[in-house]
């Protein structure tokens, strides 16, 4: 149960941290026709953004799990 709660909390906190700290400015490719009108727009995802977001989520999940385990051990000692 502790693992699942740590993963879910890490996901929520990690997504929020990624949104505020990574500042993603998406890039897109526009195909333009002969008259200058945009025919097709292709949006690209940034591999570095996805990788860094994943690492932040995993790191926060591990920190929550370790902190929770330490708190439980301290509670048993007292």
C-alpha atoms as a printed R data frame, in Angstrom:
   type eleno elety resid chain resno      x      y       z
1  ATOM     1    CA   UNK     A     1  0.000  0.000   0.000
2  ATOM     2    CA   UNK     A     2  2.851  2.351   0.851
3  ATOM     3    CA   UNK     A     3  4.397  1.812  -2.593
4  ATOM     4    CA   UNK     A     4  1.186  2.683  -4.435
5  ATOM     5    CA   UNK     A     5  0.565  5.820  -2.408
6  ATOM     6    CA   UNK     A     6  4.183  6.898  -2.924
7  ATOM     7    CA   UNK     A     7  3.876  6.384  -6.684
8  ATOM     8    CA   UNK     A     8  0.592  8.259  -6.963
9  ATOM     9    CA   UNK     A     9  1.788 11.146  -4.776
10 ATOM    10    CA   UNK     A    10  5.090 11.207  -6.703
11 ATOM    11    CA   UNK     A    11  3.188 11.336  -9.986
12 ATOM    12    CA   UNK     A    12  1.020 14.244  -8.875
13 ATOM    13    CA   UNK     A    13  3.829 16.242  -7.276
14 ATOM    14    CA   UNK     A    14  6.258 15.385 -10.094
15 ATOM    15    CA   UNK     A    15  3.862 16.558 -12.809
16 ATOM    16    CA   UNK     A    16  3.263 19.827 -10.976
17 ATOM    17    CA   UNK     A    17  7.013 20.391 -10.489
18 ATOM    18    CA   UNK     A    18  7.713 19.513 -14.130
19 ATOM    19    CA   UNK     A    19  5.061 21.946 -15.321
20 ATOM    20    CA   UNK     A    20  6.466 24.850 -13.323
21 ATOM    21    CA   UNK     A    21 10.212 24.180 -13.640
22 ATOM    22    CA   UNK     A    22 10.759 22.771 -17.120
23 ATOM    23    CA   UNK     A    23  9.013 25.555 -19.133
24 ATOM    24    CA   UNK     A    24  8.153 23.641 -22.274
25 ATOM    25    CA   UNK     A    25  7.809 25.724 -25.424
26 ATOM    26    CA   UNK     A    26  6.416 23.334 -27.975
27 ATOM    27    CA   UNK     A    27  7.645 23.366 -31.526
28 ATOM    28    CA   UNK     A    28  5.490 22.802 -34.545
29 ATOM    29    CA   UNK     A    29  6.074 22.387 -38.261
30 ATOM    30    CA   UNK     A    30  3.691 24.129 -40.648
31 ATOM    31    CA   UNK     A    31  3.266 22.958 -44.227
32 ATOM    32    CA   UNK     A    32  2.388 25.970 -46.339
33 ATOM    33    CA   UNK     A    33  0.537 25.819 -49.650
34 ATOM    34    CA   UNK     A    34  1.184 27.853 -52.795
35 ATOM    35    CA   UNK     A    35 -1.028 30.738 -51.686
36 ATOM    36    CA   UNK     A    36  0.541 30.985 -48.220
37 ATOM    37    CA   UNK     A    37 -2.220 29.145 -46.375
38 ATOM    38    CA   UNK     A    38 -1.260 26.576 -43.786
39 ATOM    39    CA   UNK     A    39 -2.163 23.119 -45.053
40 ATOM    40    CA   UNK     A    40 -0.989 20.963 -42.181
41 ATOM    41    CA   UNK     A    41  0.491 21.582 -38.712
42 ATOM    42    CA   UNK     A    42  2.590 18.925 -36.981
43 ATOM    43    CA   UNK     A    43  3.294 19.327 -33.260
44 ATOM    44    CA   UNK     A    44  6.455 17.737 -31.898
45 ATOM    45    CA   UNK     A    45  7.183 16.416 -28.422
46 ATOM    46    CA   UNK     A    46 10.531 17.111 -26.876
47 ATOM    47    CA   UNK     A    47 12.341 13.921 -25.797
48 ATOM    48    CA   UNK     A    48 14.350 15.812 -23.150
49 ATOM    49    CA   UNK     A    49 11.153 17.175 -21.598
50 ATOM    50    CA   UNK     A    50  9.607 13.722 -21.349
51 ATOM    51    CA   UNK     A    51 12.798 12.187 -19.946
52 ATOM    52    CA   UNK     A    52 13.318 14.958 -17.378
53 ATOM    53    CA   UNK     A    53  9.672 14.825 -16.293
54 ATOM    54    CA   UNK     A    54  9.926 11.062 -15.840
55 ATOM    55    CA   UNK     A    55 13.099 11.433 -13.767
56 ATOM    56    CA   UNK     A    56 11.474 14.092 -11.573
57 ATOM    57    CA   UNK     A    57  8.431 11.863 -10.996
58 ATOM    58    CA   UNK     A    58 10.577  8.833 -10.118
59 ATOM    59    CA   UNK     A    59 12.824 10.905  -7.831
60 ATOM    60    CA   UNK     A    60  9.887 12.414  -5.940
61 ATOM    61    CA   UNK     A    61  8.280  8.976  -5.568
62 ATOM    62    CA   UNK     A    62 11.492  7.515  -4.147
63 ATOM    63    CA   UNK     A    63 11.917 10.466  -1.764
64 ATOM    64    CA   UNK     A    64  8.354 10.071  -0.495
65 ATOM    65    CA   UNK     A    65  8.844  6.328   0.027
66 ATOM    66    CA   UNK     A    66 12.156  6.777   1.862
67 ATOM    67    CA   UNK     A    67 10.796  9.599   4.025
68 ATOM    68    CA   UNK     A    68  7.706  7.556   4.875
69 ATOM    69    CA   UNK     A    69  9.852  4.535   5.790
70 ATOM    70    CA   UNK     A    70 12.066  6.664   8.052
71 ATOM    71    CA   UNK     A    71  9.028  8.169   9.780
72 ATOM    72    CA   UNK     A    72  7.594  4.693  10.379
73 ATOM    73    CA   UNK     A    73 10.903  3.488  11.877
74 ATOM    74    CA   UNK     A    74 11.105  6.529  14.170
75 ATOM    75    CA   UNK     A    75  7.502  5.888  15.249
76 ATOM    76    CA   UNK     A    76  8.272  2.300  16.206
77 ATOM    77    CA   UNK     A    77 11.327  3.350  18.242
78 ATOM    78    CA   UNK     A    78  9.404  5.825  20.371
